[in-house]
Amino acid sequence: METKKKSTLSFGLRYGYGLGEFGLNFLLTYITYYLTFYLTNVAGLSMALAATVTTATTVIKVFGMPIAGALIDSIKLKGSKFRGWMVLGGLLYCVGGTLLFYRFDMEPGAYAILFCVFFFIYWLGYSASWSSWRALMDPICSHPIDKVGLTAAASQEGTIARVIFSFIATAILAAFTLDGMVDPMGYTTVNGVFGIIALLCFVVVSGITKKYDNTPAIPAAKAEAKAPTQKISGKDFINTIKTRPMLIFILCAVFRCAVLTVMGTLLAFYLQYVLGNADLAQIYMLLVYAISFFGALLVQPLAKKIGKRATFVYTTALSAICVFGLLFTGTSAVAFIVLMCIFQFLGIFSSTLIPVCMADIGEYNSITNGAQARGLVFSIGGMAIQLSSVVGAALAAYGMVLVGFDTAAVTEAGIAGLKGLYIWGIGGLSLVSALLFMLYPLTEKYMEELRAKSASTPAA
């Protein structure tokens, strides 16, 4: 367990840092929801070409993260290791995201290529700003448990952004609507507004975190012997991935985050065909947002009391049990809402701890081998999260085929298969993630021993 030490983070620092999550969530959520719709209904691409483009964007998401991480750790911008990349990433995120939903007058094939170019700019910006922002966690936190509090505050602000983004987007689109048709510039404007919000948030975060940038994660005597920046090679990438903490973390993150994709993909089908009430979605989402906001307040106290690993394992395993409870509730909408809200509440703990684990791995690497590559560590963690969405989407899509569920010919057997896929898919992935995390070696006790040993070892 963590040592009993009062947090040194002020309210302003916690929630000022959390503006990074707040700013990123507007544009990210909007593009996630509207990407396929925009390509087909606004840009006029065929479903086949749109599917090709979305596949390409998935590849960009997976490989864009480590590219950004390598750039962050290799190139220092204007005297800051991370803050410069936060702002530059925010600018690329804003420009690329805005142009992403600008309808150019050209042939569909050429437009699809240009769209992928803009998506790469947008995603490189997101990856650079997100990875550099997360990498500041270690320098900001003088005590390990503060990382949990910092991440919990960011999670709350991300929830707020997801709640209000639809109201802003709806208002802007309504202003561009004439005779029931939305002018394409409406979508461009929404992206531009959300991109500017992200950029402004990172400018503010950059100012708030100025004094923490470039603070070494290893003892000062050893840090002085290190170069302030280093070139990141493919060998560094492999060496970072193949450490035991990172390998276990990647597997856990893929399984745990794939849960969200499977659930998001199957939820609408479950509500309509299993429960027979698609209107439950709105009530369910409002409850989830409320639970996410208030649940984040409890992550730090629990992690401080029983430790991060135990918190992750227990809450994730309990969340799996909640989902398995749906096997015995039939088509009761009330039971579904109750069990899934408890599932979402318990899921807040592991979701909040994932970035904290990335910070621990970055510190572990800096102590054990002197690698000052926190940007790369967070980008690899981000890559695992993006990979999880691919895994989750594949499990949901191919799973529906395997269980015989088809909206064109709905049968009782297909509905039963859908219910089983939802329960065993979400519950099974959660349970595997909990079991794997039992092997995660970077406990509080181990990290404290590692820090003490490093501090007592004279620099070479």
C-alpha positions, 0 to 999 in steps of 0.5 A: 500500500501507499505510504500515508502522505498528504497530497501536495497537489493543489486543486488548481494544479489538479484541475488545471492539468486536467484541462488537457483531457477536457480539450481533447475530448470535444473533437475526438468524440465528435469525429469518432461519432460522425466519421463514417456519417460524414464520409458517406452522407456529406462527402458522398463516398460509397460505403466500400470506399468509406470502409477503406478510409476508416480502415486506413484511419485505424492503421494510422491510429495504431502507428501514429502514437509511437511516431509521436512518442519518438519525436517528443523524446528526440526533439526538444522545442524551445527549452521545454521537453513536453510543453512545446509538443503539447502546444504544437500537437494541439495546433496540428490537432486543430488544423488537421481536425478542421480540414478533415471535415472540409468538403473539397470538390474532387474525385472520390478516390483523390478525396479519400487520399487527401482525407487520410493525409489530414487524418494523419496530421490530426492524429499525429497532433492528438498523439503528440499533445496527449503523450507529452501531456501525460508524460508531465505526470511524473515531474508534477507529482512529488508523491506516487499516489498524486498520479492517481489524483491527477488522472482522476481530475482529468477523467472528471473533466473528460466526462464533462466535455463528453456531456456538453459536446453534443449541445455545442455541436447541435447548436452550431449545426442548427445554425447551418441548417436550411430546409432540413439540410445541414450545410457542409461548412457546419461540420467544418465549423464544429471541428474548427471550434472544438479544435480551437478549444483543444489548442487553448486548453493546452496553451493554458496547461503549458503555462500551469505546468511550466515549472515542472517541465524537464524535471528528471524522474531519476535522482539529480546526480544521475540526471546530470550525467545524461543528455537532456535529449536522446535520439529514439531508434527502433531498438529503443522502441523494442527495448521499451516494449519487451520489459516485463512491466510493459508487456503485462501492461499492454496485454491488460490494457488491450483486454480492458479497453477492448471491453469498451469497444465491444460494449459500445458496438453491441449496446444499441443491438442489446437494448433494441433486440434483447430488452426491446427498448432502444429508448433506454440508451439516453437514460443509461448514458446520462447515468453513466456520465454521472457515475463517471464523474463522481466515481473518479473521486473515489479512485485515489482514496481506494488506491491509497488504502489498498494499492493500485494493483489490488484496486485494479484487480478487485474492481475489474473482477467485480465488474465482470461479476456484475455483467455475468449477473445479466445471465439471470435477469432475463429481459428486465430493463431495470436489472440491466440498468442497475447492473451495468451502472455498477459495472461502469462505476467499477470500471472507472477505477481501472480506466483511471489507473491505466495512465498511472501505470504508464507513468510508473513504467516510465519511471521504472525505465528511467531508474533501471536503464537511464532511459529518459523516454517518457514520451515513448512510454506513453505513446506505446501505452496509447498505441495499446489503447488504440489496438484494443479498439481494433480487437474489440471491434473485430470481436463484436463484428465477427462475434455477431456473425458467429452467433447467427445474429443478423438484423436482416433476419432476426431470430430467437436463436440470434437474439439469444446469441447476441445476449451471450456475446454481450455478456461473455464478451464484456465479462470475459475480457474484464476477467482476463484483464483482472487476472493478467494484472495480478502479474503486474510487478510495479507495486508501491512497495517495489517502486519505493525500494527501487527509488531508495536503491537508486538514490543510494547508488552513486552516479557513474 
